[in-house]
Amino acid sequence: MSEYGFDTLLIHAGARPDPATGARQTPIYQTTAYVFRDADHAAALFNLQEVGFIYSRLTNPTVAVLQEKMAMLEGGQGAVCCSSGHAAQIMALFPLMGPGKNIVVSTRLYGGSITQFSQTIHRFGWSAKFVDFDDMDAVAAAIDDDTRAVFCESIANPGGYITDLDAAAKVASDAGLPLIVDNTSATPYLCRPIEHGATLVVHSMTKFLTGNGTVTGGVVVDSGTFDWSASGKFPSLSEPEPAYHGLKFHETFGPLAFTFHGIAVGLRDLGMTLNPQAAHYTLMGIETLSLRMKKHVGNAEKVAGWLEGHAAVEGVTYAGLPSSPYHSRVAQICPKGAGGLFTVALKGGYEACVKFVDSLELFSHVANLGDTRSLVIHSASTTHRQLSEEQQIAAGAAPNVVRISIGIEDADDLIRDLDQALAKAST
Ligand SMILES: *Cc1c(COP(=O)(O)O)cnc(C)c1O
């Protein structure tokens, strides 16, 4: 299957006609459990000696198709679907971390990720060091003996920032650590982080992958290339697992070690499982990913260019614009375009932003992005509200900034709506 082009994989990867009925579309296997052939079959499944379906907290045939598809689209070996993007982030870190361990992460992350990493993971005894990923010496210097991963976004949400993934991968690899890349804003259509050296790729499938704002979902894709046994730093994957009679995941499953651990321990015990209905909606969305992303990018380029020339606008951070300091990274990291997401700063400040979002008619003011419909949010008063002003600015969500997620409507209609709202905001 991997010899096919990307657009063919969107439709066919992981999917085959249903063996029971011949159904051409992947059925929604709305079942909790699966009948064992006999007691020996059941025992083999529970011992991980045979791969099969036991209980839908662990595996489900609809979800399995999505997992295989995502692994192929990202060029990885395996994938584990999760109930949300945030669940995927915890599932990515869980096998690597332990009390007292830390991750080195980019300051330019989705606001929810900053909160998850700066606050919530402390409850597990984990911590995160936030570093500017434009300063790779600082990233390398932040790594210590207790660091277990380096984490960044490919195209960062929301700041119009593109990470030099090749440089980040080199720093991680020199330190013997995995690089984890959140590829939500780019999707594998625009960027394939594994080709730049990423070990793991995480997604919020809630966004562009499903594409129309219907479900929450996440996925962790494993490149299968990291040597979990080399350093002794990843005992969950390299050392005997008591719950499976001393089985060593890396020794037994090789490049699928992370994926098997994610299902057999992660989903089993953390239970952040994607449900088959959500997997179905995501599978439907992915079929049109290329068509949609092309239109998202084309529209974003037009709208961002128009906004940049507007008198009420202080600036637009879209890496697709030649004015962006990150424009030169587009060719390296995401040659088909810089995505559908950017921020606009208004000269009128916080007040103008609030008036602007309240005056839009076609755009919806919501806490979401990556929808077929155009969306806006004033991050400083919503998603990034819990952050200090310093963190807001570092994350590209200063008080005078509005985040825009460009949909696949007619660009001229979007521009007309923005024009009338900007007129109201500047009076
Ligand atoms: C939305 C988002 C997340 C979190 O995903 P959920 O599905 O909402 O849990 C993580 N990273 C990025 C870049 C996002 O946009």
The ligand as a MOL file (V3000), in Angstrom:
LIG
                    3D

  0  0  0     0  0            999 V3000
M  V30 BEGIN CTAB
M  V30 COUNTS 15 15 0 0 0
M  V30 BEGIN ATOM
M  V30 1 C -6.9130 21.5270 19.5550 0
M  V30 2 C -5.4830 21.2520 19.6730 0
M  V30 3 C -4.9970 20.3460 20.6360 0
M  V30 4 C -5.9030 19.6610 21.6140 0
M  V30 5 O -6.7740 18.7940 20.9460 0
M  V30 6 P -8.2220 18.3840 21.5080 0
M  V30 7 O -8.7290 17.4470 20.4800 0
M  V30 8 O -9.0250 19.6380 21.6250 0
M  V30 9 O -7.9710 17.7410 22.8420 0
M  V30 10 C -3.6520 20.1170 20.6790 0
M  V30 11 N -2.7940 20.7330 19.8420 0
M  V30 12 C -3.2220 21.5980 18.9060 0
M  V30 13 C -2.2360 22.2340 17.9880 0
M  V30 14 C -4.5710 21.8890 18.7870 0
M  V30 15 O -4.9920 22.7570 17.8550 0
M  V30 END ATOM
M  V30 BEGIN BOND
M  V30 1 1 1 2
M  V30 2 1 2 3
M  V30 3 2 2 14
M  V30 4 1 3 4
M  V30 5 2 3 10
M  V30 6 1 4 5
M  V30 7 1 5 6
M  V30 8 2 6 7
M  V30 9 1 6 8
M  V30 10 1 6 9
M  V30 11 1 10 11
M  V30 12 2 11 12
M  V30 13 1 12 13
M  V30 14 1 12 14
M  V30 15 1 14 15
M  V30 END BOND
M  V30 END CTAB
M  END
